[in-house]
């Protein structure tokens, strides 16, 4: 049976034995393993049922450790690292020969970040290798923001979940590629487009699949509950009444909706705070997915700041 524990020494010991554990970050929990153990990385892909064409994010404890894994560190990438690391920013840079191909899906670039969570920072200082740590959920399912979410997914499949409490950000890192001369956002995340622009100026956004998966989170269907989810501009009693479903879960930005068909209505924020909404997003989707409803109706949030990211996640969760 999987143990939920705060024991960092035990976590380090299991990782050093080339096993997989779940770790907390400020964004979501991750399935972590030594990047230099091919067997451990294969276990991550197997546990998640993740395509091997989908590269993994490498987690390190310092900028110096990040620099050891890349061939070059463009000036704008350095500006972003100095501003947002440790934090929910992932940079895609040209990898050094130190980085195994099984981490990068045989691409010449590595996705790398420094997580902002005390327990994981302490863990990274105790081990002599970087960690690969994609989100601790089966491929395309709702990301986990608590130890219990990880337990529900992987009980008896991993030895340990390092308990770091609820994730403070609640949405994955923003991924920015520097494999072209111009920086590009490949995954919208906890750092808004506006925050990125304030540091380095104009940036393009390319967060959908065209020819290949360059970074995590680019699949059209992702972050999805088992229950069918419909995304709408506005949830109203009239909309609820028009649906054939008899048991409905509702996720709104700020308002509470009452109707005899609604089993539970959760509002992402009581204070119109988009950061609060982001923190609650996955946790509330987990709740609504576990109450045996026929359907989940989710309402779009205001399209500003991190609201763009929240709507991106809800859109992907609604795809068939």
Phi and psi restraints in degrees (value plus and minus 20) as a CYANA .aco file:
   2 UNK   PHI     -90.7   -50.7
   2 UNK   PSI     117.4   157.4
   3 UNK   PHI    -121.1   -81.1
   3 UNK   PSI     112.6   152.6
   4 UNK   PHI    -116.6   -76.6
   4 UNK   PSI     100.5   140.5
   5 UNK   PHI    -166.7  -126.7
   5 UNK   PSI     135.5   175.5
   6 UNK   PHI    -121.6   -81.6
   6 UNK   PSI      -9.9    30.1
   7 UNK   PHI     -99.4   -59.4
   7 UNK   PSI      82.7   122.7
   8 UNK   PHI     -89.9   -49.9
   8 UNK   PSI     -57.0   -17.0
   9 UNK   PHI     -82.2   -42.2
   9 UNK   PSI     -60.4   -20.4
  10 UNK   PHI     -85.8   -45.8
  10 UNK   PSI     -61.3   -21.3
  11 UNK   PHI     -79.8   -39.8
  11 UNK   PSI     -64.7   -24.7
  12 UNK   PHI     -82.9   -42.9
  12 UNK   PSI     -60.7   -20.7
  13 UNK   PHI     -82.0   -42.0
  13 UNK   PSI     -62.8   -22.8
  14 UNK   PHI     -87.5   -47.5
  14 UNK   PSI     -61.4   -21.4
  15 UNK   PHI     -83.8   -43.8
  15 UNK   PSI     -59.2   -19.2
  16 UNK   PHI     -86.5   -46.5
  16 UNK   PSI     -41.0    -1.0
  17 UNK   PHI    -108.0   -68.0
  17 UNK   PSI      -8.3    31.7
  18 UNK   PHI      42.3    82.3
  18 UNK   PSI      18.1    58.1
  19 UNK   PHI    -126.4   -86.4
  19 UNK   PSI     151.6   191.6
  20 UNK   PHI    -125.7   -85.7
  20 UNK   PSI     116.1   156.1
  21 UNK   PHI    -150.8  -110.8
  21 UNK   PSI     149.4   189.4
  22 UNK   PHI    -121.2   -81.2
  22 UNK   PSI     117.7   157.7
  23 UNK   PHI    -147.8  -107.8
  23 UNK   PSI     132.4   172.4
  24 UNK   PHI    -107.4   -67.4
  24 UNK   PSI     126.3   166.3
  25 UNK   PHI    -154.0  -114.0
  25 UNK   PSI     157.5   197.5
  26 UNK   PHI     -91.1   -51.1
  26 UNK   PSI     -37.5     2.5
  27 UNK   PHI    -113.4   -73.4
  27 UNK   PSI     -95.6   -55.6
  28 UNK   PHI    -161.0  -121.0
  28 UNK   PSI     150.3   190.3
  29 UNK   PHI     -94.9   -54.9
  29 UNK   PSI     128.7   168.7
  30 UNK   PHI    -142.9  -102.9
  30 UNK   PSI     134.5   174.5
  31 UNK   PHI    -110.4   -70.4
  31 UNK   PSI      92.9   132.9
  32 UNK   PHI    -130.2   -90.2
  32 UNK   PSI     124.8   164.8
  33 UNK   PHI    -178.7  -138.7
  33 UNK   PSI     140.6   180.6
  34 UNK   PHI     -81.7   -41.7
  34 UNK   PSI     102.7   142.7
  35 UNK   PHI     -85.2   -45.2
  35 UNK   PSI     -39.3     0.7
  36 UNK   PHI    -111.4   -71.4
  36 UNK   PSI     -20.6    19.4
  37 UNK   PHI    -122.5   -82.5
  37 UNK   PSI      85.5   125.5
  38 UNK   PHI     -82.2   -42.2
  38 UNK   PSI     -58.1   -18.1
  39 UNK   PHI     -82.4   -42.4
  39 UNK   PSI     -62.6   -22.6
  40 UNK   PHI     -85.8   -45.8
  40 UNK   PSI     -59.7   -19.7
  41 UNK   PHI     -87.3   -47.3
  41 UNK   PSI     -57.9   -17.9
  42 UNK   PHI     -80.5   -40.5
  42 UNK   PSI     -56.0   -16.0
  43 UNK   PHI     -84.4   -44.4
  43 UNK   PSI     -59.2   -19.2
  44 UNK   PHI     -79.8   -39.8
  44 UNK   PSI     -70.7   -30.7
  45 UNK   PHI     -79.6   -39.6
  45 UNK   PSI     -59.9   -19.9
  46 UNK   PHI     -88.5   -48.5
  46 UNK   PSI     -65.6   -25.6
  47 UNK   PHI     -79.8   -39.8
  47 UNK   PSI     -59.7   -19.7
  48 UNK   PHI    -106.0   -66.0
  48 UNK   PSI     -32.2     7.8
  49 UNK   PHI      34.0    74.0
  49 UNK   PSI      24.5    64.5
  50 UNK   PHI    -115.6   -75.6
  50 UNK   PSI     116.1   156.1
  51 UNK   PHI     -80.7   -40.7
  51 UNK   PSI     118.7   158.7
  52 UNK   PHI     -91.2   -51.2
  52 UNK   PSI     -29.0    11.0
  53 UNK   PHI    -100.5   -60.5
  53 UNK   PSI     -25.4    14.6
  54 UNK   PHI    -119.2   -79.2
  54 UNK   PSI      87.1   127.1
  55 UNK   PHI     -86.7   -46.7
  55 UNK   PSI     142.4   182.4
  56 UNK   PHI    -126.1   -86.1
  56 UNK   PSI     134.6   174.6
  57 UNK   PHI    -110.4   -70.4
  57 UNK   PSI     113.1   153.1
  58 UNK   PHI    -113.0   -73.0
  58 UNK   PSI     112.8   152.8
  59 UNK   PHI    -130.5   -90.5
  59 UNK   PSI     109.0   149.0
  60 UNK   PHI    -148.7  -108.7
  60 UNK   PSI     149.8   189.8
  61 UNK   PHI    -118.0   -78.0
  61 UNK   PSI     -28.1    11.9
  62 UNK   PHI    -178.4  -138.4
  62 UNK   PSI     142.7   182.7
  63 UNK   PHI     -83.5   -43.5
  63 UNK   PSI     -57.1   -17.1
  64 UNK   PHI     -78.8   -38.8
  64 UNK   PSI     -61.3   -21.3
  65 UNK   PHI     -86.6   -46.6
  65 UNK   PSI     -55.9   -15.9
  66 UNK   PHI     -85.1   -45.1
  66 UNK   PSI     -63.4   -23.4
  67 UNK   PHI     -82.3   -42.3
  67 UNK   PSI     -48.8    -8.8
  68 UNK   PHI     -88.0   -48.0
  68 UNK   PSI     -38.1     1.9
  69 UNK   PHI    -122.7   -82.7
  69 UNK   PSI     -19.0    21.0
  70 UNK   PHI    -147.2  -107.2
  70 UNK   PSI     135.7   175.7
  71 UNK   PHI    -100.7   -60.7
  71 UNK   PSI     -54.2   -14.2
  72 UNK   PHI    -169.6  -129.6
  72 UNK   PSI     137.3   177.3
  73 UNK   PHI    -152.8  -112.8
  73 UNK   PSI      70.9   110.9
  74 UNK   PHI     -75.5   -35.5
  74 UNK   PSI     133.7   173.7
  75 UNK   PHI     -77.2   -37.2
  75 UNK   PSI     -64.2   -24.2
  76 UNK   PHI     -87.2   -47.2
  76 UNK   PSI     -52.4   -12.4
  77 UNK   PHI     -85.6   -45.6
  77 UNK   PSI     -59.4   -19.4
  78 UNK   PHI     -83.0   -43.0
  78 UNK   PSI     -61.7   -21.7
  79 UNK   PHI     -80.0   -40.0
  79 UNK   PSI     -63.2   -23.2
  80 UNK   PHI     -87.5   -47.5
  80 UNK   PSI     -61.4   -21.4
  81 UNK   PHI     -82.5   -42.5
  81 UNK   PSI     -64.2   -24.2
  82 UNK   PHI     -84.6   -44.6
  82 UNK   PSI     -51.7   -11.7
  83 UNK   PHI    -103.4   -63.4
  83 UNK   PSI     -59.7   -19.7
  84 UNK   PHI    -134.5   -94.5
  84 UNK   PSI     -25.2    14.8
  85 UNK   PHI    -120.3   -80.3
  85 UNK   PSI     118.4   158.4
  86 UNK   PHI     -85.7   -45.7
  86 UNK   PSI     123.6   163.6
  87 UNK   PHI     143.5   183.5
  87 UNK   PSI    -197.2  -157.2
  88 UNK   PHI    -103.1   -63.1
  88 UNK   PSI      32.7    72.7
  89 UNK   PHI    -144.8  -104.8
  89 UNK   PSI     106.9   146.9
  90 UNK   PHI    -133.9   -93.9
  90 UNK   PSI     108.8   148.8
  91 UNK   PHI    -127.2   -87.2
  91 UNK   PSI     115.9   155.9
  92 UNK   PHI    -124.1   -84.1
  92 UNK   PSI      94.6   134.6
  93 UNK   PHI    -149.3  -109.3
  93 UNK   PSI     142.1   182.1
  94 UNK   PHI     -84.0   -44.0
  94 UNK   PSI     104.9   144.9
  95 UNK   PHI    -100.5   -60.5
  95 UNK   PSI     133.0   173.0
  96 UNK   PHI    -106.5   -66.5
  96 UNK   PSI     147.4   187.4
  97 UNK   PHI     -81.7   -41.7
  97 UNK   PSI     -35.0     5.0
  98 UNK   PHI     -87.3   -47.3
  98 UNK   PSI     -42.1    -2.1
  99 UNK   PHI    -110.6   -70.6
  99 UNK   PSI      99.4   139.4
 100 UNK   PHI     -87.1   -47.1
 100 UNK   PSI     128.4   168.4
 101 UNK   PHI     -84.6   -44.6
 101 UNK   PSI     -45.6    -5.6
 102 UNK   PHI     -89.5   -49.5
 102 UNK   PSI     -33.5     6.5
 103 UNK   PHI    -103.6   -63.6
 103 UNK   PSI     -55.8   -15.8
 104 UNK   PHI    -123.0   -83.0
 104 UNK   PSI      -9.1    30.9
 105 UNK   PHI      36.1    76.1
 105 UNK   PSI      16.6    56.6
 106 UNK   PHI      44.2    84.2
 106 UNK   PSI       1.7    41.7
 107 UNK   PHI    -113.2   -73.2
 107 UNK   PSI     142.4   182.4
 108 UNK   PHI    -110.5   -70.5
 108 UNK   PSI      -6.7    33.3
 109 UNK   PHI    -149.6  -109.6
 109 UNK   PSI     127.8   167.8
 110 UNK   PHI    -139.6   -99.6
 110 UNK   PSI     118.8   158.8
 111 UNK   PHI    -111.7   -71.7
 111 UNK   PSI     109.1   149.1
 112 UNK   PHI    -164.9  -124.9
 112 UNK   PSI     124.1   164.1
 113 UNK   PHI    -175.3  -135.3
 113 UNK   PSI     146.4   186.4
 114 UNK   PHI    -133.4   -93.4
 114 UNK   PSI      91.1   131.1
 115 UNK   PHI     -91.7   -51.7
 115 UNK   PSI     129.6   169.6
 116 UNK   PHI    -127.7   -87.7
 116 UNK   PSI      54.2    94.2
 117 UNK   PHI    -166.7  -126.7
 117 UNK   PSI     108.4   148.4
 118 UNK   PHI     -78.2   -38.2
 118 UNK   PSI     -65.6   -25.6
 119 UNK   PHI     -84.9   -44.9
 119 UNK   PSI     -62.9   -22.9
 120 UNK   PHI     -91.4   -51.4
 120 UNK   PSI     -54.1   -14.1
 121 UNK   PHI     -81.0   -41.0
 121 UNK   PSI     -65.3   -25.3
 122 UNK   PHI     -82.6   -42.6
 122 UNK   PSI     -59.4   -19.4
 123 UNK   PHI     -83.3   -43.3
 123 UNK   PSI     -64.6   -24.6
 124 UNK   PHI     -83.3   -43.3
 124 UNK   PSI     -47.9    -7.9
 125 UNK   PHI     -96.1   -56.1
 125 UNK   PSI     -39.4     0.6
 126 UNK   PHI    -110.9   -70.9
 126 UNK   PSI     -35.2     4.8
 127 UNK   PHI    -133.4   -93.4
 127 UNK   PSI     138.7   178.7
 128 UNK   PHI    -120.0   -80.0
 128 UNK   PSI      -4.1    35.9
 129 UNK   PHI    -163.4  -123.4
 129 UNK   PSI     133.4   173.4
 130 UNK   PHI     -91.9   -51.9
 130 UNK   PSI     143.7   183.7
 131 UNK   PHI    -134.8   -94.8
 131 UNK   PSI     113.2   153.2
 132 UNK   PHI    -103.5   -63.5
 132 UNK   PSI     116.2   156.2
 133 UNK   PHI    -172.9  -132.9
 133 UNK   PSI      54.9    94.9
 134 UNK   PHI     -89.5   -49.5
 134 UNK   PSI     146.4   186.4
 135 UNK   PHI     -78.5   -38.5
 135 UNK   PSI     124.2   164.2
 136 UNK   PHI    -106.5   -66.5
 136 UNK   PSI      44.8    84.8
 137 UNK   PHI    -166.4  -126.4
 137 UNK   PSI     133.5   173.5
 138 UNK   PHI     -80.3   -40.3
 138 UNK   PSI     130.0   170.0
 139 UNK   PHI     -70.9   -30.9
 139 UNK   PSI     108.1   148.1
 140 UNK   PHI      58.4    98.4
 140 UNK   PSI     -22.2    17.8
 141 UNK   PHI    -107.5   -67.5
 141 UNK   PSI     152.6   192.6
 142 UNK   PHI     -83.0   -43.0
 142 UNK   PSI     114.2   154.2
 143 UNK   PHI     -87.2   -47.2
 143 UNK   PSI     129.6   169.6
 144 UNK   PHI    -111.6   -71.6
 144 UNK   PSI     115.2   155.2
 145 UNK   PHI    -140.9  -100.9
 145 UNK   PSI      -6.1    33.9
 146 UNK   PHI    -169.1  -129.1
 146 UNK   PSI     142.4   182.4
 147 UNK   PHI     -82.5   -42.5
 147 UNK   PSI     -55.9   -15.9
 148 UNK   PHI     -85.4   -45.4
 148 UNK   PSI     -56.1   -16.1
 149 UNK   PHI     -79.3   -39.3
 149 UNK   PSI     -64.4   -24.4
 150 UNK   PHI     -82.8   -42.8
 150 UNK   PSI     -61.2   -21.2
 151 UNK   PHI     -81.6   -41.6
 151 UNK   PSI     -63.5   -23.5
 152 UNK   PHI     -82.0   -42.0
 152 UNK   PSI     -52.8   -12.8
 153 UNK   PHI    -100.4   -60.4
 153 UNK   PSI     -61.6   -21.6
 154 UNK   PHI    -147.3  -107.3
 154 UNK   PSI      -0.1    39.9
 155 UNK   PHI     -75.9   -35.9
 155 UNK   PSI     110.3   150.3
 156 UNK   PHI      56.0    96.0
 156 UNK   PSI     -20.8    19.2
 157 UNK   PHI    -123.0   -83.0
 157 UNK   PSI     -40.9    -0.9
 158 UNK   PHI    -151.3  -111.3
 158 UNK   PSI     138.9   178.9
 159 UNK   PHI     -98.9   -58.9
 159 UNK   PSI     -55.9   -15.9
 160 UNK   PHI    -164.2  -124.2
 160 UNK   PSI     120.9   160.9
 161 UNK   PHI    -136.2   -96.2
 161 UNK   PSI      97.3   137.3
 162 UNK   PHI     -98.9   -58.9
 162 UNK   PSI      94.1   134.1
 163 UNK   PHI    -102.6   -62.6
 163 UNK   PSI      95.6   135.6
 164 UNK   PHI    -140.3  -100.3
 164 UNK   PSI      -1.6    38.4
 165 UNK   PHI      58.0    98.0
 165 UNK   PSI    -187.9  -147.9
 166 UNK   PHI     -94.5   -54.5
 166 UNK   PSI     120.6   160.6
 167 UNK   PHI     -88.5   -48.5
 167 UNK   PSI     113.1   153.1
 168 UNK   PHI     -94.1   -54.1
 168 UNK   PSI     -52.2   -12.2
 169 UNK   PHI    -110.0   -70.0
 169 UNK   PSI     -67.5   -27.5
 170 UNK   PHI      64.1   104.1
 170 UNK   PSI     -25.8    14.2
 171 UNK   PHI    -154.9  -114.9
 171 UNK   PSI     127.3   167.3
 172 UNK   PHI     -78.4   -38.4
 172 UNK   PSI     147.1   187.1
 173 UNK   PHI     -86.6   -46.6
 173 UNK   PSI     133.1   173.1
 174 UNK   PHI     -96.6   -56.6
 174 UNK   PSI     109.4   149.4
 175 UNK   PHI    -126.0   -86.0
 175 UNK   PSI     106.2   146.2
 176 UNK   PHI    -143.7  -103.7
 176 UNK   PSI     106.5   146.5
 177 UNK   PHI    -114.2   -74.2
 177 UNK   PSI     119.5   159.5
 178 UNK   PHI    -142.2  -102.2
 178 UNK   PSI       8.4    48.4
 179 UNK   PHI    -103.9   -63.9
 179 UNK   PSI     -26.4    13.6
 180 UNK   PHI    -133.7   -93.7
 180 UNK   PSI     154.5   194.5
 181 UNK   PHI     -88.7   -48.7
 181 UNK   PSI     -42.9    -2.9
 182 UNK   PHI    -129.3   -89.3
 182 UNK   PSI     108.1   148.1
 183 UNK   PHI     -85.3   -45.3
 183 UNK   PSI     122.3   162.3
 184 UNK   PHI    -156.1  -116.1
 184 UNK   PSI     112.3   152.3
 185 UNK   PHI     -98.8   -58.8
 185 UNK   PSI      98.8   138.8
 186 UNK   PHI    -119.7   -79.7
 186 UNK   PSI     -40.5    -0.5
 187 UNK   PHI    -163.0  -123.0
 187 UNK   PSI     102.1   142.1
 188 UNK   PHI     -84.6   -44.6
 188 UNK   PSI     121.8   161.8
 189 UNK   PHI    -170.9  -130.9
 189 UNK   PSI    -175.1  -135.1
 190 UNK   PHI     -88.9   -48.9
 190 UNK   PSI     -38.8     1.2
 191 UNK   PHI    -120.0   -80.0
 191 UNK   PSI     104.5   144.5
 192 UNK   PHI     -93.7   -53.7
 192 UNK   PSI     142.3   182.3
 193 UNK   PHI     -78.3   -38.3
 193 UNK   PSI     -60.4   -20.4
 194 UNK   PHI     -82.2   -42.2
 194 UNK   PSI     -60.1   -20.1
 195 UNK   PHI     -85.1   -45.1
 195 UNK   PSI     -60.0   -20.0
 196 UNK   PHI     -84.2   -44.2
 196 UNK   PSI     -66.4   -26.4
 197 UNK   PHI     -81.3   -41.3
 197 UNK   PSI     -53.6   -13.6
 198 UNK   PHI     -85.7   -45.7
 198 UNK   PSI     -40.1    -0.1
 199 UNK   PHI    -116.3   -76.3
 199 UNK   PSI     -59.6   -19.6
 200 UNK   PHI    -148.4  -108.4
 200 UNK   PSI     -16.1    23.9
 201 UNK   PHI      65.4   105.4
 201 UNK   PSI    -174.6  -134.6
 202 UNK   PHI     -81.8   -41.8
 202 UNK   PSI     125.8   165.8
 203 UNK   PHI    -168.7  -128.7
 203 UNK   PSI     124.4   164.4
 204 UNK   PHI    -110.4   -70.4
 204 UNK   PSI     139.7   179.7
 205 UNK   PHI    -141.9  -101.9
 205 UNK   PSI     103.4   143.4
 206 UNK   PHI    -161.2  -121.2
 206 UNK   PSI      63.0   103.0
 207 UNK   PHI    -136.3   -96.3
 207 UNK   PSI      10.2    50.2
 208 UNK   PHI    -149.2  -109.2
 208 UNK   PSI     135.4   175.4
 209 UNK   PHI     -89.6   -49.6
 209 UNK   PSI     115.4   155.4
 210 UNK   PHI    -142.3  -102.3
 210 UNK   PSI     -99.8   -59.8
 211 UNK   PHI    -119.2   -79.2
 211 UNK   PSI     -54.4   -14.4
 212 UNK   PHI    -174.7  -134.7
 212 UNK   PSI     142.7   182.7
 213 UNK   PHI    -105.0   -65.0
 213 UNK   PSI      92.3   132.3
 214 UNK   PHI    -112.0   -72.0
 214 UNK   PSI     -50.3   -10.3
 215 UNK   PHI    -166.5  -126.5
 215 UNK   PSI     139.0   179.0
 216 UNK   PHI     -79.7   -39.7
 216 UNK   PSI     133.4   173.4
 217 UNK   PHI      63.9   103.9
 217 UNK   PSI      -9.8    30.2
 218 UNK   PHI    -115.1   -75.1
 218 UNK   PSI     -29.2    10.8
 219 UNK   PHI     -84.7   -44.7
 219 UNK   PSI     123.1   163.1
 220 UNK   PHI     -82.7   -42.7
 220 UNK   PSI     -62.0   -22.0
 221 UNK   PHI    -117.3   -77.3
 221 UNK   PSI     106.0   146.0
 222 UNK   PHI    -186.3  -146.3
 222 UNK   PSI     145.3   185.3
 223 UNK   PHI      34.9    74.9
 223 UNK   PSI      16.7    56.7
 224 UNK   PHI    -121.9   -81.9
 224 UNK   PSI     120.0   160.0
 225 UNK   PHI     -95.9   -55.9
 225 UNK   PSI     144.4   184.4
 226 UNK   PHI     -88.5   -48.5
 226 UNK   PSI     -55.4   -15.4
 227 UNK   PHI     -92.0   -52.0
 227 UNK   PSI     118.5   158.5
 228 UNK   PHI     -79.5   -39.5
 228 UNK   PSI     110.4   150.4
 229 UNK   PHI    -135.6   -95.6
 229 UNK   PSI     112.3   152.3
 230 UNK   PHI    -133.7   -93.7
 230 UNK   PSI     110.6   150.6
 231 UNK   PHI    -122.5   -82.5
 231 UNK   PSI     108.4   148.4
 232 UNK   PHI    -151.5  -111.5
 232 UNK   PSI     141.7   181.7
 233 UNK   PHI     -91.4   -51.4
 233 UNK   PSI     -53.8   -13.8
 234 UNK   PHI    -172.7  -132.7
 234 UNK   PSI     112.8   152.8
 235 UNK   PHI    -116.1   -76.1
 235 UNK   PSI     106.5   146.5
 236 UNK   PHI    -155.8  -115.8
 236 UNK   PSI     137.1   177.1
 237 UNK   PHI     -75.8   -35.8
 237 UNK   PSI     -55.2   -15.2
 238 UNK   PHI     -84.3   -44.3
 238 UNK   PSI     -60.8   -20.8
 239 UNK   PHI     -83.0   -43.0
 239 UNK   PSI     -66.3   -26.3
 240 UNK   PHI     -79.4   -39.4
 240 UNK   PSI     -63.8   -23.8
 241 UNK   PHI     -84.1   -44.1
 241 UNK   PSI     -49.5    -9.5
 242 UNK   PHI     -97.4   -57.4
 242 UNK   PSI     -34.0     6.0
 243 UNK   PHI    -104.6   -64.6
 243 UNK   PSI     125.6   165.6
 244 UNK   PHI     -93.3   -53.3
 244 UNK   PSI     -46.3    -6.3
 245 UNK   PHI     -79.8   -39.8
 245 UNK   PSI     121.5   161.5
 246 UNK   PHI    -120.2   -80.2
 246 UNK   PSI     -43.5    -3.5
 247 UNK   PHI    -142.7  -102.7
 247 UNK   PSI      91.2   131.2
 248 UNK   PHI    -144.2  -104.2
 248 UNK   PSI     115.7   155.7
 249 UNK   PHI    -121.8   -81.8
 249 UNK   PSI     122.1   162.1
 250 UNK   PHI    -147.9  -107.9
 250 UNK   PSI     115.4   155.4
 251 UNK   PHI    -142.6  -102.6
 251 UNK   PSI      97.0   137.0
 252 UNK   PHI    -138.5   -98.5
 252 UNK   PSI     148.6   188.6
 253 UNK   PHI     -92.4   -52.4
 253 UNK   PSI     -72.8   -32.8
 254 UNK   PHI    -161.4  -121.4
 254 UNK   PSI     -38.1     1.9
 255 UNK   PHI    -122.0   -82.0
 255 UNK   PSI     133.9   173.9
 256 UNK   PHI    -119.9   -79.9
 256 UNK   PSI     112.4   152.4
 257 UNK   PHI    -134.4   -94.4
 257 UNK   PSI     112.5   152.5
 258 UNK   PHI    -133.2   -93.2
 258 UNK   PSI     115.9   155.9
 259 UNK   PHI    -187.7  -147.7
 259 UNK   PSI     129.9   169.9
 260 UNK   PHI     -83.5   -43.5
 260 UNK   PSI     -42.7    -2.7
 261 UNK   PHI    -100.7   -60.7
 261 UNK   PSI     -38.3     1.7
 262 UNK   PHI    -101.6   -61.6
 262 UNK   PSI      95.9   135.9
 263 UNK   PHI     -96.1   -56.1
 263 UNK   PSI     -62.2   -22.2
 264 UNK   PHI    -172.6  -132.6
 264 UNK   PSI     117.1   157.1
 265 UNK   PHI    -140.7  -100.7
 265 UNK   PSI     103.1   143.1
 266 UNK   PHI    -136.6   -96.6
 266 UNK   PSI     114.4   154.4
 267 UNK   PHI    -127.6   -87.6
 267 UNK   PSI     113.5   153.5
 268 UNK   PHI     -84.6   -44.6
 268 UNK   PSI     -50.8   -10.8
 269 UNK   PHI    -168.4  -128.4
 269 UNK   PSI     121.7   161.7
 270 UNK   PHI    -113.4   -73.4
 270 UNK   PSI     -28.5    11.5
 271 UNK   PHI    -142.1  -102.1
 271 UNK   PSI      -5.1    34.9
 272 UNK   PHI      41.7    81.7
 272 UNK   PSI       8.3    48.3
 273 UNK   PHI    -117.6   -77.6
 273 UNK   PSI      94.4   134.4
 274 UNK   PHI     -86.7   -46.7
 274 UNK   PSI     -51.8   -11.8
 275 UNK   PHI     -87.8   -47.8
 275 UNK   PSI     -58.1   -18.1
 276 UNK   PHI     -83.7   -43.7
 276 UNK   PSI     -60.7   -20.7
 277 UNK   PHI     -81.1   -41.1
 277 UNK   PSI     -62.8   -22.8
 278 UNK   PHI     -83.4   -43.4
 278 UNK   PSI     -63.2   -23.2
 279 UNK   PHI     -80.3   -40.3
 279 UNK   PSI     -57.0   -17.0
 280 UNK   PHI    -106.3   -66.3
 280 UNK   PSI     -35.2     4.8
 281 UNK   PHI     -72.6   -32.6
 281 UNK   PSI     -80.8   -40.8
 282 UNK   PHI     -89.0   -49.0
 282 UNK   PSI     -58.4   -18.4
 283 UNK   PHI     -78.3   -38.3
 283 UNK   PSI     -63.5   -23.5
 284 UNK   PHI     -90.8   -50.8
 284 UNK   PSI     -56.6   -16.6
 285 UNK   PHI     -83.6   -43.6
 285 UNK   PSI     -58.6   -18.6
 286 UNK   PHI     -79.5   -39.5
 286 UNK   PSI     -65.8   -25.8
 287 UNK   PHI     -79.5   -39.5
 287 UNK   PSI     -68.0   -28.0
 288 UNK   PHI     -88.0   -48.0
 288 UNK   PSI     -47.8    -7.8
 289 UNK   PHI     -97.0   -57.0
 289 UNK   PSI     -33.4     6.6
 290 UNK   PHI    -129.8   -89.8
 290 UNK   PSI      -3.5    36.5
 291 UNK   PHI    -137.4   -97.4
 291 UNK   PSI      -2.7    37.3
 292 UNK   PHI      40.2    80.2
 292 UNK   PSI      31.9    71.9
 293 UNK   PHI    -115.9   -75.9
 293 UNK   PSI     144.2   184.2
 294 UNK   PHI     -99.5   -59.5
 294 UNK   PSI     -49.6    -9.6
 295 UNK   PHI    -179.4  -139.4
 295 UNK   PSI     133.6   173.6
 296 UNK   PHI    -133.9   -93.9
 296 UNK   PSI     108.4   148.4
 297 UNK   PHI    -125.1   -85.1
 297 UNK   PSI     100.2   140.2
 298 UNK   PHI    -133.2   -93.2
 298 UNK   PSI     120.3   160.3
 299 UNK   PHI    -123.4   -83.4
 299 UNK   PSI     116.3   156.3
 300 UNK   PHI     -82.8   -42.8
 300 UNK   PSI     130.4   170.4
 301 UNK   PHI    -122.3   -82.3
 301 UNK   PSI     148.8   188.8
 302 UNK   PHI     -75.1   -35.1
 302 UNK   PSI     118.0   158.0
 303 UNK   PHI    -108.4   -68.4
 303 UNK   PSI      44.5    84.5
 304 UNK   PHI    -165.6  -125.6
 304 UNK   PSI     132.1   172.1
 305 UNK   PHI      34.1    74.1
 305 UNK   PSI    -153.4  -113.4
 306 UNK   PHI     -92.9   -52.9
 306 UNK   PSI     -28.0    12.0
 307 UNK   PHI     -78.6   -38.6
 307 UNK   PSI     -51.9   -11.9
 308 UNK   PHI     -81.1   -41.1
 308 UNK   PSI     -61.1   -21.1
 309 UNK   PHI     -88.1   -48.1
 309 UNK   PSI     -64.5   -24.5
 310 UNK   PHI     -78.3   -38.3
 310 UNK   PSI     -66.2   -26.2
 311 UNK   PHI     -84.9   -44.9
 311 UNK   PSI     -54.8   -14.8
 312 UNK   PHI     -79.9   -39.9
 312 UNK   PSI     -65.3   -25.3
 313 UNK   PHI     -85.5   -45.5
 313 UNK   PSI     -61.9   -21.9
 314 UNK   PHI     -85.9   -45.9
 314 UNK   PSI     -58.4   -18.4
 315 UNK   PHI     -81.3   -41.3
 315 UNK   PSI     -66.8   -26.8
 316 UNK   PHI     -86.7   -46.7
 316 UNK   PSI     -55.1   -15.1
 317 UNK   PHI     -86.6   -46.6
 317 UNK   PSI     -43.0    -3.0
 318 UNK   PHI    -110.6   -70.6
 318 UNK   PSI     -26.9    13.1
 319 UNK   PHI     -95.3   -55.3
 319 UNK   PSI     126.0   166.0
